[in-house]
Amino acid sequence: MSEKVKPYKDSDLSKKEQVAKMFDNISKEYDDLNRVISFGIDVKWRKKMVDIVAKTQPNSILDIATGTGDLAINLSQTNAKKIIGLDISVGMLEVGKQKVNHKNLDGIIDMVIGDSENLPFEDNSFDAITVAFGIRNFEHLEKGLSEILRVLKPQGIFVILETSVPTKFPFKQGYKLYTKGIMPLIGKLFSKDKSAYSYLSASASVFPFGQALNNILKKIGFINPKALPQTMGVATIYTASKQ
């Protein structure tokens, strides 16, 4: 379902190419605008992800769709020896590299260009893998998840943070009003890419969440998938493992 939504309706590029172009376009403004649109609550959600990963005491972590590196940087608090932040957008990675260097974490964190559906790593490479607000941008969701399962070590942990849709009144109605009306308007007013935030809103509204995503994780081969709704259901943290 999520494959039907692309950033640029009139473009002949694939979804993957369009997503890379979109994030290149908004890379310089992304962090500030994201804080405004989410009211800063995304910082709290990422902290919860870090807490979940830290409990497993990982030595190696892969952060997919790392963007400007916020989660990869936060994951340094787990005391992992090596963290790799992977993204398809060169522009986002450049911003991320500057932040990593500024915090003197370049000895721990590597920011690398890469495709989530063709991960450049050997089987069973990472103790933990994370994705924050990235899996709905996969062109082929099941292929990307299969690649994640491949490079995750047995008994390793996979943690996803993704938008979801509240199901209870009045949060469901308020969420719809905000994501379909206010959020795209903010994006159009303050972003040079007028399509980007309309896409981010639309892709969130059609992406499978809750039990539907858990079922997909099971189908791929993950075990013990759990969905943990956040902030009245506007986002969900998912955890799963590998046999």
Phi, psi and omega in degrees: 000318184293340181290342182286339183262123179232156182298320188237106188296330185265009183265145176270358179291155176292164178303318181301315180292322179293320179297316178299316179297316182300312182290330172299317183295323187255009188301321184288332184258351192303310185299310183295315182291325179295321177297320180294312185294324182267002184059023178079000183291337180299333177297317179295320180296318179295324177299321178296321177299314181300317180299319180295314181293320184300328181296338180270355178052059183284147171268329183228134182227138172246122176253107184271146186056047187293338178061236180271011168087010182304311183291319178302318179295316179296327181291347175297341178290347179282351184068022173297146182282330181218130176233130176246124174259120184244136179208156180271347184260117178296320181298315179295319180296323180297319176296317180298319180298321178297319180292320178297314179297320181298327181266007179058040180251011183293345175280344181251320187254126172252129176258117187232146175282138181184164182253123182298338182268356176216070187292131184275048182225156179284163177303147172055050186263334191234141176286330181215144176227135181232152172216119178247116179054045182231331189289337178287349176268355177298138176290319178234098189303311185293326177294317178297317178295323178296322178294321178297315178300321182299315186270353176281137178288151172305137186069005176288167182247139176243124183234127180244139166241123182212154176295152175214175185248121177303146183250352184252146175287140000263008185295325179298314181292319179295321179297316180298316179298316184291312186286328182270337183245301188285314184298311177299326179295316177300316179299318181292326181286324190243356180249144177283344177258101188289342182270339191301309187281340170292319177295314182300323177291313183295319182294326178293324186288337183251356185282138179296139182220169179063227183298329180298317178287322175303319180296322178293318178300317177298317180301321181290330180127002176289153178243155176054046178290137179227144177246127182239094181299144181238143173048064177063020174093008180284344174214162178220138171261130179246141173234146177204168181222183182236138181304000000 
